[in-house]
Amino acid sequence: MRSEPQASAYRPDARIDTIAEWIGDPVPAAAFPKHELRFRNDRWAGAVGLGDLTDEAWTAHFGRFEPLADNLPRPLALRYHGHQFRSYNPDIGDGRGFLFAQMRDGDGRLLDLGTKGSGRTPYSRDGDGRLTLKGAVREILATEMLEALGVNTSKTFSVIETGESLWRGDEPSPTRSAVLVRLSHGHIRIGSFQRLLAHDEKDQMAALVAYCLDTYPGGEPPADAPGRDEPAVILLHQVVERLADLAASWMAAGFVHGVLNTDNMNISGESFDYGPWRWLPKWDPRFTAAYFDYGGLYAFGRQPEALLWNCGQLAVALRLLADTEPLVAALDRFGALYQDAMARRFTWRLGVVSRGAEADTALIQAAERSMTESGEAPERFFFTHRAGRAAGDDGFGALLREYEKATEADGAFWQQDEPPGILIDEVERIWSAIDEHDDWSALHTKVSEIRELGRNLGEPPRPQDKW
């Protein structure tokens, strides 16, 4: 069974202070007219020593943003650039969020508390710095489902309704407002490095590389990798490994992020910043989540390509510190790492033991053909065939019967009629109950169902670099 987050004492460690002078800008939080606590993630609050906060104290810290003890004295809006749909934009940064606090969990990992919808910053441009309550509800659902499916994702830590009426062009307005706090392994993005390249800040680039290597320790490059002792090369190898695994985890989850810009790519390899996401209603590589992605750049089947392209932009930035050859050698590993991760992720979700890259690739291709021909939703497909169940006479079934079970799927959870999923129609029903009747029961029920799915799927596979 999947292990739950382990309780830990509160251990503040504001390491960002060492680079705060040039990585971000101190900002105040917005003063909201209302603070109504709607969601607190007690599973993860305990892991960073904040599980015993009263609701009043919780609201003070995560609605009014009174500093946590011995932590950042003021929030920090981070500076970065980025490619947005492959067009470079130097006029971005944390426009409606900031880094609020850093602390260690029970395993010693440094975790950040960052915000979404906490007010205007120097990077807000024409935006109001706010978040809709619907956007916050959608992020709760996305992060809970991704965590259950073994994806390395940020956690929705807190949602507080803030009592403002917001106008948005992509949903009925005016609409309710909220401020969200997310827990993650870091908020350093590929776009953070791109900004330093644009300003030719070589010393700061070296300092940021050192900060990332120290903060998010990972594996070493292969023994024959050129430049394997250079910090910038080591970092790129680690990011390539992480993002190859992240891409595979999305594909095995049937998840479409929607906006894979370089400012949305975390150096820790963690999925975050959920806007127009979708889960596949059926297996379709062309399925696109964002209505504004007219060319399908970030369609489901193009997500691995997008993450490799983003790794390439990090390599371009790191040319400020390293030669081209060792950086290209790191990028060249992405394809094989992705295939290994797909085999690891896909067989885990099916509940069978991997039989090696060649056999697993054939199984994956047969599964994709089966889903494409049948139109069956991925959630139903994986549920039906968990641990080798229901192996039919088609090509996929014949291959699946050759696999050893890695787990059992005969408990009550696996006998229910419908597996937990989160397609867009259900998202809209959950939101409608909240919006029209202030009824949060469907959301709480869905979160409980999703967490039960995670417990029954068990601990997900991890690459050597677990960060």
C-alpha positions, 0 to 999 in steps of 0.5 A, spaced: 500 500 500 502 507 498 505 510 504 502 516 507 506 522 508 509 522 515 509 527 521 514 531 522 516 537 527 516 544 524 523 545 521 524 552 518 529 553 513 529 559 508 535 557 504 532 562 498 535 567 502 542 566 500 540 568 493 534 572 494 537 579 492 537 577 485 532 571 484 526 575 486 522 581 489 519 582 496 512 583 496 506 584 500 500 580 500 493 582 498 488 585 503 482 580 502 475 582 504 473 575 507 477 569 509 473 563 509 477 556 509 475 551 504 480 546 504 486 544 508 491 538 506 492 535 513 495 529 510 501 534 508 501 539 513 503 534 518 509 532 514 512 539 515 510 540 522 504 544 521 498 539 522 496 542 529 495 549 527 488 551 529 483 554 523 484 561 526 492 560 525 491 557 519 487 562 516 492 567 519 498 564 515 495 562 509 490 567 508 493 574 511 500 571 510 502 573 517 510 570 517 511 563 519 516 563 525 523 563 523 521 563 516 521 568 510 520 575 513 516 577 507 514 573 501 518 573 495 515 574 488 520 570 483 523 573 477 524 569 470 523 569 463 520 564 459 518 561 452 510 561 452 508 557 446 515 557 443 515 565 443 520 568 448 517 573 453 522 577 458 516 580 461 514 575 466 515 572 473 510 571 479 504 575 477 499 573 482 503 568 487 510 568 491 514 564 495 511 564 502 516 559 506 521 554 506 521 548 511 524 541 511 520 534 511 521 528 515 526 525 510 530 532 510 527 534 503 526 542 503 519 544 501 516 550 499 510 553 500 508 558 494 501 561 493 497 563 487 492 568 487 495 572 493 495 579 489 499 583 485 506 583 484 511 587 479 510 582 474 502 582 474 502 586 468 495 588 466 493 582 471 489 583 478 493 578 481 487 574 483 485 567 482 478 564 481 475 559 486 473 555 480 481 555 479 482 553 486 477 547 486 480 545 479 487 545 482 485 541 488 482 535 483 488 535 479 493 535 484 490 529 488 488 525 482 496 526 480 498 524 486 494 518 486 496 516 480 504 516 482 506 523 478 511 527 482 506 533 483 505 539 487 500 538 493 494 543 494 495 545 501 490 550 502 484 554 499 481 560 502 475 564 499 477 571 499 470 574 498 472 578 491 468 578 485 472 577 479 471 578 471 474 573 467 473 572 459 473 564 460 468 563 465 461 566 467 463 572 471 463 575 476 465 569 479 468 568 486 475 569 488 480 565 492 487 564 494 491 558 494 497 555 497 501 549 494 506 545 497 512 543 492 519 541 492 521 548 489 519 554 485 526 554 481 524 554 473 527 553 467 525 560 465 529 562 472 535 560 468 533 563 461 532 570 465 540 570 467 542 568 460 538 574 457 542 579 462 549 575 461 549 574 469 554 569 469 556 569 476 549 569 478 548 563 473 553 559 477 550 561 484 543 558 481 546 552 479 550 551 486 543 552 489 539 547 485 544 542 486 545 543 493 537 543 494 535 538 490 540 533 490 540 527 485 544 522 481 551 523 477 551 523 470 553 516 466 561 514 467 562 516 460 559 522 460 563 528 457 564 534 462 561 529 468 564 533 473 562 540 471 556 543 475 552 545 470 552 539 466 551 535 472 544 539 473 542 538 466 543 531 466 539 531 473 533 535 470 533 531 463 532 525 468 527 528 472 523 531 466 523 524 462 520 521 468 515 526 469 513 526 461 512 518 462 508 519 468 503 524 465 502 519 459 501 513 463 496 517 467 492 519 461 493 526 463 494 533 459 497 539 462 495 544 457 501 549 458 508 546 458 511 553 457 519 554 460 516 558 466 512 552 468 517 547 468 520 546 475 528 544 476 525 539 481 522 535 475 515 536 479 508 537 475 505 544 477 501 550 475 494 547 473 490 551 468 486 548 462 488 541 464 484 535 462 484 527 463 483 523 456 476 521 455 479 516 450 486 515 448 488 520 443 495 523 442 491 529 438 487 531 444 489 538 446 487 541 453 487 548 452 482 552 448 487 557 446 492 551 443 490 552 436 496 548 433 496 542 438 503 544 440 501 541 447 497 535 445 497 529 449 502 525 445 506 531 444 508 532 451 514 528 451 517 532 445 515 539 449 519 537 455 525 535 451 524 542 447 524 545 454 530 541 457 534 544 450 532 551 452 535 550 459 541 547 455 542 554 451 542 558 458 547 553 461 552 555 455 553 561 459 557 556 464 559 550 459 561 547 452 556 545 448 558 538 447 557 535 454 550 539 454 548 536 448 550 529 450 545 530 456 539 532 452 541 525 448 539 521 454 532 523 454 529 518 449 532 512 452 530 515 459 523 516 457 522 509 454 525 506 461 520 511 465 514 509 460 515 501 461 516 502 469 510 507 469 505 503 465 507 496 468 506 499 475 499 502 473 497 495 470 500 492 476 504 487 473 512 486 473 516 489 468 519 484 463 524 489 460 524 494 455 523 490 449 517 486 451 514 492 455 514 497 449 510 491 445 505 491 451 504 499 451 503 499 444 498 493 444 495 497 450 494 503 446 492 500 440 486 496 444 484 503 447 484 507 440 480 501 437 475 500 443 474 508 445 475 505 452 477 511 457 484 510 460 481 509 467 477 504 465 482 500 461 487 500 467 482 498 472 479 492 468 486 489 466 489 491 473 494 485 475 492 481 469 485 481 469 480 480 463 486 479 459 482 477 452 484 474 446 486 480 442 493 482 441 494 486 448 490 480 452 495 475 449 501 479 451 498 481 458 498 473 460 505 473 459 506 478 465 507 476 472 502 479 477 506 485 481 500 485 486 493 483 487 486 486 485 481 482 488 479 486 494 473 490 494 476 496 491 477 493 485 470 490 484 466 496 484 463 498 477 466 504 476 473 506 477 475 513 480 476 518 474 476 526 473 473 527 467 471 534 465 463 533 466 464 531 473 469 537 474 463 541 472 458 538 476 462 539 482 463 546 481 456 547 479 454 544 486 459 549 490 457 555 485 450 554 485 448 551 492 455 552 496 455 545 497 462 542 498 460 535 499 461 532 492 468 535 492 470 532 499 467 525 496 471 525 490 477 527 494 476 521 498 475 517 492 481 519 489 485 518 495 483 511 496 485 509 489 492 512 491 492 507 497 490 501 492 495 503 487 500 502 492 507 506 492 509 508 485 515 507 481 521 512 482 527 513 478 534 513 481 534 520 482 527 521 486 527 528 486 
